[in-house]
């Protein structure tokens, strides 16, 4: 938050709006992504989603004003939103119902631990560039250290997208199980509302605090406790990785 806010002359409110841009469009992107996943090749869809996600993350490093960064964050959200309905569908086709709990937990764990890895990587790049005002990249020009961090954590995602372009599409286990009609969907929601309504409400409340926590905890630590970007990245990022792994494996095993 600090370097971006200073470089682009943004207020904390505008930084918050950038986080909101991600949350809103991440949510909206899951609906068309889920519809496409029901109809087409899911591994290819994930490949395109990760490619968009990676490129848009890197493009955040090229932004020079609030509007550009807002649009780039929207793009990151759309790319990431593709994974949300698609990955559980693929996991369900690779494991029988009684063995899906742990794989789904490991999938959820990857998100939190991946956030930690990105913090560590960003902190490492920041430590390398701590005494550097600008970094000269041949053919592209001079960039601030915070911009280079976006390149470092974004562009490797293109390698991951290539893996999914060549990954086989698993056979669907439950072909013809549903007609995917809106009426059927609404009927399911009504028949199971005692479970679905409080579950959805709980998830909504959880993500209100989770997004706020993820967005502002590094800034809080730096402002109140005087940590550097490198310290926040290494220590706070490592906590994310370790706790995500412990929580994911333990919860998956206990639920199973």
Rosetta silent file (secondary structure, phi, psi, omega in degrees, C-alpha in Angstrom):
SEQUENCE: XXXXXXXXXXXXXXXXXXXXXXXXXXXXXXXXXXXXXXXXXXXXXXXXXXXXXXXXXXXXXXXXXXXXXXXXXXXXXXXXXXXXXXXXXXXXXXXXXXXXXXXXXXXXXXXXXXXXXXXXXXXXXXXXXXXXXXXXXXXXXXXXXXXXXXXXXXXXXXXXXXXXXXXXXXXXXXXXXXXXXXXXXXXXXXXXXXXXXXXXXXXXXXXXXXXXXXXXXXXXXXXXXXXXXXXXXXXXXXXXXXXXXXXXXXXXXXXX
SCORE:     score description
SCORE:     0.000 S_00000001
   1 L     0.000  -48.158 -173.526    0.000    0.000    0.000 S_00000001
   2 H   -55.208  -58.807 -177.897    2.664    2.517    1.074 S_00000001
   3 H   -63.137  -38.781  179.344    4.828    2.729   -2.070 S_00000001
   4 H   -66.173  -44.330  179.876    1.829    2.597   -4.460 S_00000001
   5 H   -59.054  -44.371 -179.069   -0.011    5.265   -2.465 S_00000001
   6 H   -69.504  -44.321 -174.916    3.045    7.541   -2.512 S_00000001
   7 H   -66.911  -42.886 -176.650    3.962    6.915   -6.157 S_00000001
   8 H   -97.944    2.401  179.181    0.453    7.422   -7.589 S_00000001
   9 L    55.721   56.522 -178.963   -0.604    9.992   -4.944 S_00000001
  10 L  -106.302  152.378  172.863   -3.600    7.962   -3.774 S_00000001
  11 L   -87.747  167.034  175.285   -5.626    8.223   -0.574 S_00000001
  12 H   -61.500  -33.268  178.562   -6.399    5.246    1.657 S_00000001
  13 H   -62.363  -43.118  179.375   -9.976    5.445    0.351 S_00000001
  14 H   -68.332  -35.319  174.510   -8.788    4.969   -3.233 S_00000001
  15 H   -61.342  -40.837  177.093   -6.571    2.072   -2.154 S_00000001
  16 H   -63.319  -37.727  177.916   -9.716    0.564   -0.598 S_00000001
  17 H   -65.202  -34.108  176.858  -11.605    1.077   -3.859 S_00000001
  18 H   -63.540  -39.072  176.275   -8.871   -0.835   -5.685 S_00000001
  19 H   -67.532  -37.752  178.726   -9.496   -3.763   -3.340 S_00000001
  20 H   -65.419  -36.543  177.676  -13.255   -3.401   -3.927 S_00000001
  21 H   -57.772  -41.078  178.558  -12.697   -3.513   -7.685 S_00000001
  22 H   -65.838  -50.150 -174.856  -11.119   -6.918   -7.233 S_00000001
  23 H   -61.263  -44.176 -177.460  -13.811   -8.276   -4.914 S_00000001
  24 H   -65.808  -48.392 -175.148  -16.786   -7.136   -7.004 S_00000001
  25 H   -77.935  -24.276  171.169  -15.502   -8.341  -10.363 S_00000001
  26 H   -61.476  -44.858  179.420  -14.123  -11.568   -8.866 S_00000001
  27 H   -64.677  -48.094 -177.470  -17.666  -12.348   -7.720 S_00000001
  28 H   -63.978  -35.032 -176.670  -19.302  -11.370  -11.019 S_00000001
  29 H   -68.682  -24.724 -177.124  -16.788  -13.373  -13.084 S_00000001
  30 H   -67.026  -27.419 -177.318  -17.643  -16.639  -11.342 S_00000001
  31 H   -70.130  -54.770  175.861  -21.140  -16.778  -12.878 S_00000001
  32 H   -64.910  -32.271  178.595  -20.187  -16.816  -16.597 S_00000001
  33 H   -64.191  -41.622  177.807  -17.119  -18.913  -15.727 S_00000001
  34 H   -64.348  -40.058  178.820  -19.327  -21.527  -14.073 S_00000001
  35 H   -63.844  -44.158  179.101  -21.689  -21.576  -17.061 S_00000001
  36 H   -65.566  -38.930 -179.987  -18.765  -22.061  -19.487 S_00000001
  37 H   -63.052  -34.311  177.274  -17.278  -24.760  -17.233 S_00000001
  38 H   -68.272  -29.045 -172.071  -20.568  -26.679  -17.413 S_00000001
  39 H   -99.037  -29.598 -168.202  -20.569  -26.528  -21.216 S_00000001
  40 L  -128.154 -157.830 -177.068  -16.937  -26.726  -22.353 S_00000001
  41 L   -80.631  114.924 -173.200  -13.336  -27.735  -21.693 S_00000001
  42 H   -76.305  -38.351  179.739  -12.512  -26.818  -18.096 S_00000001
  43 H   -65.232  -37.389  177.140   -8.721  -27.228  -18.216 S_00000001
  44 H   -67.445  -37.211  177.551   -8.556  -24.931  -21.242 S_00000001
  45 H   -63.122  -43.782  177.781  -10.782  -22.425  -19.412 S_00000001
  46 H   -62.576  -40.793  179.747   -8.445  -22.505  -16.400 S_00000001
  47 H   -58.308  -46.666  178.697   -5.450  -22.022  -18.695 S_00000001
  48 H   -65.989  -39.495  179.214   -6.958  -18.856  -20.175 S_00000001
  49 H   -61.336  -45.476  179.904   -8.010  -17.637  -16.727 S_00000001
  50 H   -65.706  -38.462  178.975   -4.500  -18.046  -15.291 S_00000001
  51 H   -61.881  -45.264  177.901   -2.977  -16.351  -18.357 S_00000001
  52 H   -62.783  -45.057  179.305   -5.299  -13.333  -17.919 S_00000001
  53 H   -55.762  -48.723 -177.650   -4.625  -13.345  -14.189 S_00000001
  54 H   -66.700  -46.603 -177.776   -0.826  -13.342  -14.716 S_00000001
  55 H   -64.836  -43.643 -179.255   -0.780  -10.706  -17.446 S_00000001
  56 H   -66.493  -34.525  174.780   -3.111   -8.373  -15.569 S_00000001
  57 H   -62.037  -45.843  177.924   -1.012   -8.708  -12.406 S_00000001
  58 H   -63.730  -38.635  179.582    2.068   -7.725  -14.387 S_00000001
  59 H   -63.599  -25.990  175.565    0.137   -4.855  -16.021 S_00000001
  60 H   -56.890  -31.816  179.452   -0.534   -3.464  -12.528 S_00000001
  61 L   -73.709  -12.494  179.048    3.177   -2.680  -12.536 S_00000001
  62 L   -97.610   -5.464 -174.702    2.788   -0.541  -15.670 S_00000001
  63 L   -72.721  142.472 -179.271   -0.027    1.613  -14.272 S_00000001
  64 L  -120.706    0.882  176.655    0.611    5.305  -13.750 S_00000001
  65 L  -154.083  175.254 -174.578   -2.740    6.426  -12.298 S_00000001
  66 H   -63.566  -45.510 -176.391   -5.749    5.255  -10.294 S_00000001
  67 H   -61.248  -45.154  179.515   -8.028    4.455  -13.254 S_00000001
  68 H   -60.239  -43.595 -178.731   -5.402    2.253  -14.940 S_00000001
  69 H   -69.209  -35.325  176.667   -4.749    0.352  -11.716 S_00000001
  70 H   -60.933  -46.162 -179.551   -8.501   -0.021  -11.079 S_00000001
  71 H   -66.759  -38.748  179.088   -8.972   -1.576  -14.543 S_00000001
  72 H   -65.692  -40.227  177.686   -5.938   -3.845  -14.111 S_00000001
  73 H   -65.487  -35.638  173.399   -7.264   -5.071  -10.760 S_00000001
  74 H   -58.917  -44.370  179.993  -10.596   -5.797  -12.468 S_00000001
  75 H   -62.775  -40.887  176.108   -8.690   -7.914  -14.988 S_00000001
  76 H   -59.314  -43.954 -178.334   -6.899   -9.821  -12.228 S_00000001
  77 H   -62.726  -42.660  179.359  -10.278  -10.525  -10.620 S_00000001
  78 H   -62.830  -44.807  179.221  -11.807  -11.837  -13.856 S_00000001
  79 H   -63.197  -42.485 -178.683   -8.851  -14.168  -14.442 S_00000001
  80 H   -72.323  -32.694 -179.296   -8.877  -15.450  -10.873 S_00000001
  81 H   -63.398  -24.939  178.437  -12.667  -15.788  -10.833 S_00000001
  82 H   -60.849  -34.554 -174.695  -12.461  -18.430  -13.577 S_00000001
  83 H   -72.131  -30.560 -169.830  -10.774  -20.828  -11.168 S_00000001
  84 H   -59.704  -49.400  178.609  -13.412  -20.647   -8.436 S_00000001
  85 H   -85.254  -18.229 -170.585  -16.226  -22.704  -10.030 S_00000001
  86 H   -86.381  -43.885 -176.477  -13.966  -24.732  -12.345 S_00000001
  87 H   -62.128  -46.546  177.653  -11.364  -26.264  -10.047 S_00000001
  88 H   -60.579  -32.692  177.948  -13.853  -27.955   -7.640 S_00000001
  89 H   -64.013  -43.411  179.081  -15.629  -29.427  -10.676 S_00000001
  90 H   -67.412  -40.979  177.982  -12.390  -30.995  -11.917 S_00000001
  91 H   -60.644  -42.039 -179.463  -11.518  -32.246   -8.421 S_00000001
  92 H   -62.995  -30.407  179.635  -14.965  -33.849   -8.151 S_00000001
  93 H   -82.272  -12.644  179.991  -14.364  -35.728  -11.415 S_00000001
  94 H  -100.437  -10.206 -178.445  -11.008  -37.056  -10.232 S_00000001
  95 L  -137.263  143.555  174.678  -12.136  -38.360   -6.840 S_00000001
  96 L   -69.183  160.312 -174.864  -15.224  -40.272   -5.616 S_00000001
  97 H   -52.082  -40.636 -176.052  -17.501  -38.383   -3.180 S_00000001
  98 H   -72.566   -8.276 -179.000  -16.102  -40.071   -0.065 S_00000001
  99 H  -119.655   17.759 -176.308  -12.538  -38.983   -0.982 S_00000001
 100 H   -89.121  -18.455 -172.257  -13.117  -35.360   -2.081 S_00000001
 101 H   -61.398  -51.039 -177.798  -12.747  -33.613    1.278 S_00000001
 102 H   -65.750  -45.225  176.503   -8.950  -33.633    1.509 S_00000001
 103 H   -58.934  -39.715  177.891   -8.325  -32.632   -2.158 S_00000001
 104 H   -66.392  -36.390  176.919  -10.769  -29.736   -1.795 S_00000001
 105 H   -66.015  -40.428  178.617   -9.027  -28.698    1.442 S_00000001
 106 H   -65.778  -36.044  176.413   -5.651  -28.802   -0.283 S_00000001
 107 H   -63.147  -46.272  177.141   -7.074  -26.667   -3.091 S_00000001
 108 H   -63.518  -37.949  178.728   -8.301  -24.097   -0.569 S_00000001
 109 H   -61.010  -36.025 -177.155   -4.962  -24.279    1.226 S_00000001
 110 H   -61.865  -35.220  179.560   -3.145  -23.415   -2.012 S_00000001
 111 H   -63.248  -48.685 -179.118   -4.876  -20.027   -2.174 S_00000001
 112 H   -68.459  -43.384 -179.873   -3.759  -18.937    1.289 S_00000001
 113 H   -68.843  -32.973  176.942   -0.261  -20.399    1.001 S_00000001
 114 H   -64.801  -38.040  174.729    0.064  -18.882   -2.490 S_00000001
 115 H   -59.905  -42.303  178.685   -0.734  -15.473   -1.013 S_00000001
 116 H   -63.155  -41.985  179.222    2.047  -16.082    1.504 S_00000001
 117 H   -62.766  -40.144  179.412    4.497  -17.069   -1.238 S_00000001
 118 H   -65.695  -36.592  176.311    3.671  -13.895   -3.183 S_00000001
 119 H   -65.060  -42.575  178.305    4.302  -11.819   -0.043 S_00000001
 120 H   -63.130  -45.685 -179.999    7.641  -13.562    0.485 S_00000001
 121 H   -62.706  -43.952  178.304    8.610  -13.070   -3.166 S_00000001
 122 H   -62.844  -41.393  177.880    7.563   -9.424   -3.057 S_00000001
 123 H   -65.097  -37.038  178.568    9.479   -8.881    0.158 S_00000001
 124 H   -65.122  -45.946  177.702   12.558  -10.555   -1.327 S_00000001
 125 H   -61.924  -41.486  179.681   12.461   -8.309   -4.403 S_00000001
 126 H   -62.040  -38.711  179.096   11.925   -5.290   -2.141 S_00000001
 127 H   -66.878  -34.662  177.827   14.972   -6.242   -0.056 S_00000001
 128 H   -67.956  -30.079 -173.289   17.101   -6.500   -3.207 S_00000001
 129 L  -109.918   18.227 -171.427   15.923   -3.055   -4.330 S_00000001
 130 L   -63.789  -28.235  179.523   15.704   -1.314   -0.937 S_00000001
 131 L  -103.044   14.773 -176.499   18.377    1.263   -1.808 S_00000001
 132 L  -111.208  127.933  178.886   17.209    1.677   -5.407 S_00000001
 133 L   -82.223  -39.653  178.744   14.874    4.461   -6.468 S_00000001
 134 L  -138.887  149.230  177.527   14.330    3.160  -10.011 S_00000001
 135 E  -114.570  126.159 -179.739   15.096   -0.098  -11.852 S_00000001
 136 E   -90.173  119.100  176.475   16.057    0.067  -15.512 S_00000001
 137 E  -107.787  117.884 -175.691   14.563   -2.791  -17.575 S_00000001
 138 L   -53.387  129.286  177.526   16.110   -2.982  -21.077 S_00000001
 139 L    85.294  -13.145 -177.761   13.613   -2.065  -23.766 S_00000001
 140 L  -115.854  -33.071  178.951   10.903   -1.030  -21.312 S_00000001
 141 E   118.893 -161.601 -177.280   12.351    1.850  -19.293 S_00000001
 142 E   -99.932  138.353 -177.630   12.742    2.755  -15.626 S_00000001
 143 E  -134.138  149.412  174.252   10.378    1.419  -12.966 S_00000001
 144 L   -72.933  154.519 -179.477    9.842    1.910   -9.251 S_00000001
 145 H   -53.916  -37.393 -179.133   10.561   -1.128   -7.020 S_00000001
 146 H   -64.627  -30.823  177.688    6.824   -1.678   -6.339 S_00000001
 147 H   -69.667  -39.573  179.541    6.237   -2.004  -10.092 S_00000001
 148 H   -63.754  -34.204  178.765    8.994   -4.611  -10.410 S_00000001
 149 H   -61.602  -41.184  177.652    7.326   -6.637   -7.629 S_00000001
 150 H   -61.382  -40.596  177.568    4.153   -6.919   -9.734 S_00000001
 151 H   -62.180  -43.914 -173.458    6.242   -8.224  -12.667 S_00000001
 152 H   -66.284  -37.763 -177.169    8.020  -10.746  -10.414 S_00000001
 153 H   -91.710  -14.853 -177.098    4.867  -12.255   -8.896 S_00000001
 154 H   -93.536  -51.123 -171.422    2.698  -12.015  -12.031 S_00000001
 155 L   -62.580  -33.884  176.991    4.624  -13.202  -15.065 S_00000001
 156 L   -57.780  -20.840  178.173    5.584  -16.693  -13.714 S_00000001
 157 H   -61.934  -23.392  178.368    1.863  -17.484  -13.860 S_00000001
 158 H   -64.113  -32.554  176.980    2.179  -17.757  -17.650 S_00000001
 159 H   -66.595  -38.779  178.127    4.240  -20.931  -17.154 S_00000001
 160 H   -66.359  -39.675  179.762    1.437  -22.388  -15.027 S_00000001
 161 H   -62.759  -36.659  177.859   -1.130  -21.510  -17.690 S_00000001
 162 H   -61.127  -37.477  178.125    0.917  -23.419  -20.284 S_00000001
 163 H   -59.417  -40.599 -177.816    0.697  -26.541  -18.106 S_00000001
 164 H   -76.794  -25.858  175.765   -3.098  -26.363  -18.188 S_00000001
 165 H   -63.080  -29.974 -177.735   -3.230  -25.785  -21.938 S_00000001
 166 L  -103.384    0.923  179.722   -1.664  -29.256  -22.335 S_00000001
 167 L   -78.952  142.837  179.634   -3.468  -30.940  -19.429 S_00000001
 168 L   -73.146  147.925  175.664   -6.157  -33.507  -20.337 S_00000001
 169 L   -82.141  118.992 -179.237   -9.800  -32.743  -19.606 S_00000001
 170 L   -67.049  149.281  177.954  -11.089  -35.338  -17.076 S_00000001
 171 L   -68.224  137.756 -179.395  -14.198  -37.296  -17.969 S_00000001
 172 L   -75.102  128.701 -176.871  -17.299  -35.938  -16.257 S_00000001
 173 L   -74.812  -31.888 -170.195  -18.588  -38.384  -13.637 S_00000001
 174 L  -119.199   53.789  177.949  -22.174  -37.121  -13.538 S_00000001
 175 L   -61.733  134.822  176.533  -23.157  -36.541  -17.162 S_00000001
 176 L    73.775    6.540 -177.805  -26.817  -35.697  -17.570 S_00000001
 177 L   -68.042  -29.181 -178.741  -27.269  -35.421  -13.803 S_00000001
 178 L  -140.594  150.405  177.296  -28.763  -31.938  -14.148 S_00000001
 179 L   -87.794   -4.920  178.092  -30.374  -29.913  -16.910 S_00000001
 180 L    61.682   24.065 -179.372  -28.675  -26.758  -15.558 S_00000001
 181 L   -81.589  153.948  179.846  -31.943  -24.835  -15.835 S_00000001
 182 H   -65.312  -38.018  179.601  -32.547  -21.736  -13.726 S_00000001
 183 H   -61.267  -41.722  179.749  -35.839  -23.173  -12.411 S_00000001
 184 H   -65.130  -40.710  179.326  -34.039  -26.283  -11.194 S_00000001
 185 H   -60.944  -46.268  179.982  -31.356  -24.157   -9.537 S_00000001
 186 H   -64.038  -38.559  179.364  -33.961  -22.051   -7.697 S_00000001
 187 H   -63.232  -40.183  178.509  -35.815  -25.204   -6.625 S_00000001
 188 H   -64.401  -43.410  178.776  -32.614  -26.622   -5.122 S_00000001
 189 H   -59.323  -43.383 -178.982  -31.971  -23.363   -3.248 S_00000001
 190 H   -66.997  -43.446 -175.540  -35.514  -23.403   -1.824 S_00000001
 191 H   -68.936  -24.554 -176.927  -35.453  -27.065   -0.827 S_00000001
 192 L  -119.788   26.294 -174.857  -32.124  -26.699    1.017 S_00000001
 193 H   -63.154  -27.310 -179.974  -32.436  -23.131    2.264 S_00000001
 194 H   -62.621  -27.389  177.781  -31.978  -24.173    5.914 S_00000001
 195 H   -96.570  -45.418 -170.639  -28.367  -25.074    5.034 S_00000001
 196 H   -69.756  -43.148 -175.342  -27.634  -22.784    2.081 S_00000001
 197 H   -62.764  -53.437  179.137  -28.851  -19.430    3.473 S_00000001
 198 H   -65.809  -31.162  178.245  -26.813  -19.408    6.720 S_00000001
 199 H   -64.929  -47.679  179.128  -23.838  -20.912    4.874 S_00000001
 200 H   -62.823  -42.388  179.984  -23.865  -18.171    2.232 S_00000001
 201 H   -62.047  -42.620  179.076  -24.406  -15.491    4.891 S_00000001
 202 H   -63.182  -42.604  178.645  -21.489  -16.813    6.925 S_00000001
 203 H   -63.799  -40.655  178.723  -19.186  -16.880    3.906 S_00000001
 204 H   -60.965  -48.085 -179.592  -20.181  -13.294    3.023 S_00000001
 205 H   -63.600  -40.753  178.788  -19.430  -12.035    6.533 S_00000001
 206 H   -59.237  -45.724 -175.428  -16.157  -13.976    6.585 S_00000001
 207 H   -73.541  -23.327  173.407  -14.948  -12.459    3.325 S_00000001
 208 H   -59.322  -48.449 -179.892  -15.832   -8.918    4.432 S_00000001
 209 H   -77.134  -31.845 -177.386  -13.238   -9.200    7.181 S_00000001
 210 H   -66.469  -44.528  178.946  -10.877  -11.436    5.181 S_00000001
 211 H   -64.291  -41.463  178.700  -10.519   -8.971    2.292 S_00000001
 212 H   -63.973  -41.365 -178.850  -10.053   -6.084    4.735 S_00000001
 213 H   -64.805  -48.913 -178.766   -7.483   -8.068    6.701 S_00000001
 214 H   -63.279  -39.004 -175.974   -5.469   -9.143    3.672 S_00000001
 215 H   -70.394  -36.969 -166.964   -5.576   -5.627    2.180 S_00000001
 216 H  -114.536  -12.407 -178.591   -4.562   -3.653    5.259 S_00000001
 217 H   -62.385  -45.036  177.389   -2.612   -5.882    7.673 S_00000001
 218 H   -59.190  -41.306  178.811    0.786   -5.358    5.933 S_00000001
 219 H   -64.539  -39.856  178.283    0.177   -1.586    5.890 S_00000001
 220 H   -60.512  -47.099 -178.760   -0.861   -1.683    9.558 S_00000001
 221 H   -61.863  -41.282 -178.920    2.317   -3.546   10.553 S_00000001
 222 H   -69.332  -42.127 -176.562    4.492   -1.116    8.592 S_00000001
 223 H   -74.113  -42.462 -173.042    2.748    2.044    9.876 S_00000001
 224 H   -87.613  -38.561 -174.100    2.301    1.073   13.522 S_00000001
 225 H  -106.807   -3.796  172.992    5.303   -1.185   14.148 S_00000001
 226 L    74.629   19.996  178.048    7.768    0.284   11.659 S_00000001
 227 L   -71.828  154.306  172.982    8.534   -2.908    9.747 S_00000001
 228 L   -84.907  168.093  176.690   10.025   -2.709    6.256 S_00000001
 229 H   -59.530  -40.400 -178.592    8.353   -4.226    3.180 S_00000001
 230 H   -63.156  -41.582  179.402   10.964   -6.998    3.222 S_00000001
 231 H   -65.033  -45.761  178.972   10.224   -7.859    6.879 S_00000001
 232 H   -60.263  -45.435 -179.177    6.467   -7.918    6.312 S_00000001
 233 H   -59.884  -46.886 -175.620    6.898  -10.076    3.207 S_00000001
 234 H   -71.645  -50.654 -172.352    9.168  -12.633    4.868 S_00000001
 235 H   -78.607  -51.914 -179.549    7.572  -12.947    8.332 S_00000001
 236 H   -66.260  -39.501  177.462    3.894  -12.292    7.575 S_00000001
 237 H   -63.613  -41.089  179.168    4.167  -14.251    4.305 S_00000001
 238 H   -64.391  -37.924  176.418    5.781  -17.214    6.071 S_00000001
 239 H   -61.208  -42.117  177.734    2.950  -17.254    8.628 S_00000001
 240 H   -58.381  -46.629 -176.675    0.444  -17.414    5.773 S_00000001
 241 H   -64.464  -52.177 -174.985    2.249  -20.387    4.208 S_00000001
 242 H   -63.662  -48.650 -176.985    2.769  -22.391    7.410 S_00000001
 243 H   -68.633  -33.732  177.739   -0.696  -21.805    8.879 S_00000001
 244 H   -65.250  -41.423 -179.712   -2.430  -22.451    5.552 S_00000001
 245 H   -66.145  -46.569  179.837   -0.689  -25.810    5.178 S_00000001
 246 H   -62.243  -45.742 -178.249   -1.464  -26.854    8.762 S_00000001
 247 H   -66.307  -43.174 -178.080   -5.080  -25.698    8.513 S_00000001
 248 H   -63.470  -48.450 -178.427   -5.710  -27.207    5.087 S_00000001
 249 H   -68.162  -45.616 -177.929   -4.327  -30.646    5.887 S_00000001
 250 H   -64.004  -47.454 -178.478   -5.806  -30.823    9.398 S_00000001
 251 H   -64.171  -41.111  179.721   -9.279  -29.598    8.390 S_00000001
 252 H   -62.687  -42.282 -179.161   -9.376  -31.907    5.365 S_00000001
 253 H   -67.325  -44.467 -178.985   -8.366  -34.921    7.460 S_00000001
 254 H   -65.241  -43.265  179.514  -10.840  -34.116   10.269 S_00000001
 255 H   -64.133  -38.959  178.826  -13.740  -33.518    7.854 S_00000001
 256 L   -64.873    0.000    0.000  -12.935  -36.757    6.041 S_00000001
